[in-house]
Amino acid sequence: MKAIIENNKVRLVTEFSTVNCTIIVPFLNIEKMKQATNCRIQKVEATQVDFNHNAGKLAKVTISVRFSQIEKYLNNSDAVYCENKDEYFNLLGKGNVYYSNRNILNCDKVRLYAFGFF
């Protein structure tokens, strides 16, 4: 089992668990993302970011996908900012919370060009 961040909460999953991700990708990479992850797209809406990029128009895409299919694309985040961080840290044991235990995969964070260039 692995710990992930989903909807700002820590959750334990296996490679066969289904997770919901809301990620930002270029509109032109949505089809590549679908092919790479075998996901089901639930919602697509246009969005903007506050940094410079060459990706053209961006979309905030909500998908449902098996964890093993999306795992390699996810970035890490610190579990300290999650709503249920205390429960997660209690599960680990207060003396065993190292930075590596706090820095876990986040279902809402992928690199902008994770699924190829537009």
C-alpha positions in Angstrom: 0.0 0.0 0.0 1.1 3.5 -0.7 0.0 6.9 0.7 -1.2 9.5 -1.7 -2.8 12.9 -1.5 -6.2 13.0 -3.1 -8.6 16.0 -2.6 -6.3 17.5 0.0 -6.5 14.3 2.2 -4.0 11.5 2.6 -5.3 8.1 1.4 -3.8 4.6 1.3 -4.1 2.9 -2.1 -2.9 -0.2 -3.9 -1.8 -0.3 -7.6 -5.4 -1.4 -8.5 -7.2 1.4 -6.6 -9.1 4.0 -8.6 -8.2 7.6 -7.9 -9.7 10.9 -9.0 -7.2 13.5 -10.3 -7.7 17.1 -11.2 -4.7 18.1 -13.3 -3.7 21.0 -15.6 -2.7 20.0 -19.1 -2.5 21.7 -22.5 -5.7 21.1 -24.5 -3.6 19.5 -27.2 -2.2 16.9 -24.8 -5.6 15.6 -23.5 -5.8 12.8 -26.1 -2.2 11.8 -25.3 -3.0 11.7 -21.6 -6.1 9.5 -22.3 -4.0 7.1 -24.3 -1.1 7.0 -21.8 -3.3 6.4 -18.7 -6.4 4.7 -19.9 -8.4 7.2 -17.9 -12.1 8.2 -18.0 -12.4 12.0 -18.4 -15.1 13.4 -16.1 -14.8 17.1 -16.7 -12.7 19.5 -18.8 -12.7 23.3 -18.3 -10.4 26.1 -19.5 -8.0 27.5 -17.0 -5.0 29.9 -16.7 -1.9 29.7 -14.6 0.3 32.5 -13.1 3.6 31.4 -14.8 4.9 31.7 -18.3 4.6 28.7 -20.5 4.5 27.8 -24.2 1.7 25.3 -24.0 -1.1 27.4 -25.5 -4.5 27.0 -24.0 -4.7 25.0 -20.8 -7.4 22.8 -19.4 -8.2 21.7 -15.9 -9.1 18.0 -16.4 -10.8 15.8 -13.8 -10.1 12.1 -14.5 -10.8 8.8 -12.9 -7.9 6.4 -13.4 -6.3 3.3 -11.9 -3.4 4.4 -9.6 -0.8 2.2 -11.4 -1.5 4.0 -14.7 -1.0 7.5 -13.4 1.6 7.0 -10.7 4.7 7.7 -12.8 3.3 11.1 -13.8 2.4 12.4 -10.4 4.6 14.9 -8.4 5.2 14.9 -4.7 3.6 17.3 -2.1 4.1 17.7 1.6 1.4 15.9 3.7 1.7 18.6 6.4 -0.9 20.7 4.5 -3.5 17.9 4.3 -6.8 18.0 6.2 -6.2 14.6 7.8 -2.4 14.9 8.4 -2.7 14.0 12.1 -4.4 10.7 11.4 -1.7 9.9 8.8 1.1 10.8 11.2 -0.5 8.8 14.0 -0.6 5.8 11.7 3.2 6.1 11.1 3.9 6.7 14.7 4.9 10.1 16.0 8.6 9.2 16.3 8.7 7.8 12.7 7.6 10.8 10.7 10.6 11.7 8.5 10.6 14.1 5.6 10.3 11.2 3.1 7.1 10.0 4.9 5.6 13.5 4.6 6.6 14.0 0.9 4.1 11.8 -1.0 2.5 11.6 -4.4 -0.3 14.1 -5.1 -3.1 13.3 -7.4 -3.5 17.0 -8.4 0.1 17.6 -9.3 1.7 16.6 -12.6 4.3 18.5 -14.7 2.6 20.6 -17.4 4.3 18.7 -20.2 4.0 15.2 -18.5 2.0 13.8 -21.5 4.3 15.3 -24.2 4.6 18.6 -25.9 1.5 20.1 -27.3 
